Amino acid sequence: MARTSKTKPKGWHPADIRAEVTKRGKTLTGLALENGLHSSACRAALIRSLPNAEMAISRLLGVPLHELWPDRWDAEGRRYRNVRVENYHDRDQAHGQNSRAA
């Protein structure tokens, strides 16, 4: 599945995820703690990528990761990589910031 910067895939709205977790008798904090995560991990996963928290939410809801967060996960369950992280090395070289610079 090709992603373009012009079309952002629509996933679940964070309020809908929170509501569905609540309907199942859980809280995001409780879910995080039950899964051995920091108490704020599942809440934070609603706004930024935290794979372990996202997986915990997905398991509870019975909804695949790519349906909840299509901009973070593909249909095969693989995370999309952050392109900026992959390009740090190239950026640093372009700006003369390598480990040999004194």
Phi and psi in degrees as GROMACS dihedral restraints (atoms count N, CA, C in turn):
[ dihedral_restraints ]
;  ai    aj    ak    al  type     phi  dphi    fc
    3     4     5     6     1   -84.0    20    10
    4     5     6     7     1   136.0    20    10
    6     7     8     9     1  -109.3    20    10
    7     8     9    10     1   141.0    20    10
    9    10    11    12     1  -120.7    20    10
   10    11    12    13     1   156.6    20    10
   12    13    14    15     1   -72.1    20    10
   13    14    15    16     1   -17.3    20    10
   15    16    17    18     1   -80.5    20    10
   16    17    18    19     1   -28.6    20    10
   18    19    20    21     1  -117.9    20    10
   19    20    21    22     1   115.0    20    10
   21    22    23    24     1   -96.4    20    10
   22    23    24    25     1   122.6    20    10
   24    25    26    27     1   -64.9    20    10
   25    26    27    28     1   144.3    20    10
   27    28    29    30     1   -93.0    20    10
   28    29    30    31     1   126.7    20    10
   30    31    32    33     1  -114.9    20    10
   31    32    33    34     1  -160.1    20    10
   33    34    35    36     1   -73.9    20    10
   34    35    36    37     1   144.0    20    10
   36    37    38    39     1   -72.9    20    10
   37    38    39    40     1   141.4    20    10
   39    40    41    42     1   -53.0    20    10
   40    41    42    43     1   -36.5    20    10
   42    43    44    45     1   -66.9    20    10
   43    44    45    46     1   -33.5    20    10
   45    46    47    48     1   -69.5    20    10
   46    47    48    49     1   -38.4    20    10
   48    49    50    51     1   -63.9    20    10
   49    50    51    52     1   -48.4    20    10
   51    52    53    54     1   -58.6    20    10
   52    53    54    55     1   -43.6    20    10
   54    55    56    57     1   -64.2    20    10
   55    56    57    58     1   -41.0    20    10
   57    58    59    60     1   -67.9    20    10
   58    59    60    61     1   -38.2    20    10
   60    61    62    63     1   -61.6    20    10
   61    62    63    64     1   -44.4    20    10
   63    64    65    66     1   -63.5    20    10
   64    65    66    67     1   -41.0    20    10
   66    67    68    69     1   -59.9    20    10
   67    68    69    70     1   -26.8    20    10
   69    70    71    72     1   -90.5    20    10
   70    71    72    73     1    11.2    20    10
   72    73    74    75     1    78.6    20    10
   73    74    75    76     1    21.6    20    10
   75    76    77    78     1  -121.9    20    10
   76    77    78    79     1   168.0    20    10
   78    79    80    81     1  -119.6    20    10
   79    80    81    82     1   159.2    20    10
   81    82    83    84     1   -64.3    20    10
   82    83    84    85     1   -36.3    20    10
   84    85    86    87     1   -64.7    20    10
   85    86    87    88     1   -47.7    20    10
   87    88    89    90     1   -61.4    20    10
   88    89    90    91     1   -40.8    20    10
   90    91    92    93     1   -62.2    20    10
   91    92    93    94     1   -42.9    20    10
   93    94    95    96     1   -61.4    20    10
   94    95    96    97     1   -47.6    20    10
   96    97    98    99     1   -65.0    20    10
   97    98    99   100     1   -38.4    20    10
   99   100   101   102     1   -62.6    20    10
  100   101   102   103     1   -25.8    20    10
  102   103   104   105     1  -101.2    20    10
  103   104   105   106     1    13.9    20    10
  105   106   107   108     1    72.1    20    10
  106   107   108   109     1    25.1    20    10
  108   109   110   111     1  -105.8    20    10
  109   110   111   112     1   167.1    20    10
  111   112   113   114     1   -60.9    20    10
  112   113   114   115     1   148.5    20    10
  114   115   116   117     1   -58.0    20    10
  115   116   117   118     1   -26.9    20    10
  117   118   119   120     1   -96.5    20    10
  118   119   120   121     1     0.6    20    10
  120   121   122   123     1   -59.7    20    10
  121   122   123   124     1   -46.7    20    10
  123   124   125   126     1   -70.6    20    10
  124   125   126   127     1   -32.9    20    10
  126   127   128   129     1   -66.4    20    10
  127   128   129   130     1   -43.2    20    10
  129   130   131   132     1   -66.0    20    10
  130   131   132   133     1   -31.7    20    10
  132   133   134   135     1   -64.3    20    10
  133   134   135   136     1   -18.1    20    10
  135   136   137   138     1   -71.0    20    10
  136   137   138   139     1   -21.9    20    10
  138   139   140   141     1  -118.2    20    10
  139   140   141   142     1   -16.8    20    10
  141   142   143   144     1  -148.0    20    10
  142   143   144   145     1   162.4    20    10
  144   145   146   147     1   -74.7    20    10
  145   146   147   148     1   118.8    20    10
  147   148   149   150     1  -135.4    20    10
  148   149   150   151     1    93.4    20    10
  150   151   152   153     1   -51.7    20    10
  151   152   153   154     1   -45.5    20    10
  153   154   155   156     1   -65.1    20    10
  154   155   156   157     1   -38.8    20    10
  156   157   158   159     1   -69.6    20    10
  157   158   159   160     1   -40.6    20    10
  159   160   161   162     1   -61.4    20    10
  160   161   162   163     1   -40.6    20    10
  162   163   164   165     1   -65.4    20    10
  163   164   165   166     1   -39.0    20    10
  165   166   167   168     1   -63.0    20    10
  166   167   168   169     1   -43.2    20    10
  168   169   170   171     1   -65.0    20    10
  169   170   171   172     1   -44.2    20    10
  171   172   173   174     1   -59.9    20    10
  172   173   174   175     1   -44.9    20    10
  174   175   176   177     1   -62.2    20    10
  175   176   177   178     1   -45.2    20    10
  177   178   179   180     1   -61.2    20    10
  178   179   180   181     1   -45.2    20    10
  180   181   182   183     1   -80.7    20    10
  181   182   183   184     1   -18.6    20    10
  183   184   185   186     1    69.5    20    10
  184   185   186   187     1    29.9    20    10
  186   187   188   189     1  -119.3    20    10
  187   188   189   190     1   130.5    20    10
  189   190   191   192     1   -59.2    20    10
  190   191   192   193     1   148.7    20    10
  192   193   194   195     1   -55.4    20    10
  193   194   195   196     1   -40.6    20    10
  195   196   197   198     1   -70.4    20    10
  196   197   198   199     1   -17.8    20    10
  198   199   200   201     1   -83.3    20    10
  199   200   201   202     1   -34.9    20    10
  201   202   203   204     1   -73.5    20    10
  202   203   204   205     1   -46.8    20    10
  204   205   206   207     1  -132.4    20    10
  205   206   207   208     1    75.3    20    10
  207   208   209   210     1   -66.1    20    10
  208   209   210   211     1   -17.3    20    10
  210   211   212   213     1   -84.0    20    10
  211   212   213   214     1    -8.5    20    10
  213   214   215   216     1  -112.7    20    10
  214   215   216   217     1   -26.8    20    10
  216   217   218   219     1  -132.6    20    10
  217   218   219   220     1   145.1    20    10
  219   220   221   222     1   -96.3    20    10
  220   221   222   223     1   175.4    20    10
  222   223   224   225     1   -66.1    20    10
  223   224   225   226     1   -19.9    20    10
  225   226   227   228     1   -88.5    20    10
  226   227   228   229     1     2.5    20    10
  228   229   230   231     1    84.3    20    10
  229   230   231   232     1    18.4    20    10
  231   232   233   234     1   -99.3    20    10
  232   233   234   235     1   141.4    20    10
  234   235   236   237     1   -76.3    20    10
  235   236   237   238     1   142.4    20    10
  237   238   239   240     1   -75.4    20    10
  238   239   240   241     1   134.6    20    10
  240   241   242   243     1   -80.5    20    10
  241   242   243   244     1   147.7    20    10
  243   244   245   246     1   -77.7    20    10
  244   245   246   247     1   111.9    20    10
  246   247   248   249     1   -59.0    20    10
  247   248   249   250     1   -37.1    20    10
  249   250   251   252     1   -60.0    20    10
  250   251   252   253     1   -39.6    20    10
  252   253   254   255     1   -64.1    20    10
  253   254   255   256     1   -41.8    20    10
  255   256   257   258     1   -65.0    20    10
  256   257   258   259     1   -25.5    20    10
  258   259   260   261     1   -97.3    20    10
  259   260   261   262     1     1.7    20    10
  261   262   263   264     1   -56.8    20    10
  262   263   264   265     1   -44.2    20    10
  264   265   266   267     1   -60.4    20    10
  265   266   267   268     1   -47.4    20    10
  267   268   269   270     1   -62.8    20    10
  268   269   270   271     1   -41.2    20    10
  270   271   272   273     1   -63.3    20    10
  271   272   273   274     1   -45.7    20    10
  273   274   275   276     1   -63.1    20    10
  274   275   276   277     1   -39.0    20    10
  276   277   278   279     1   -65.2    20    10
  277   278   279   280     1   -41.0    20    10
  279   280   281   282     1   -63.6    20    10
  280   281   282   283     1   -28.3    20    10
  282   283   284   285     1  -100.1    20    10
  283   284   285   286     1    10.4    20    10
  285   286   287   288     1    68.8    20    10
  286   287   288   289     1    27.2    20    10
  288   289   290   291     1  -110.7    20    10
  289   290   291   292     1    76.2    20    10
  291   292   293   294     1  -114.2    20    10
  292   293   294   295     1   175.2    20    10
  294   295   296   297     1   -66.3    20    10
  295   296   297   298     1   -19.2    20    10
  297   298   299   300     1   -85.3    20    10
  298   299   300   301     1   -14.8    20    10
  300   301   302   303     1   -66.3    20    10
  301   302   303   304     1   134.0    20    10
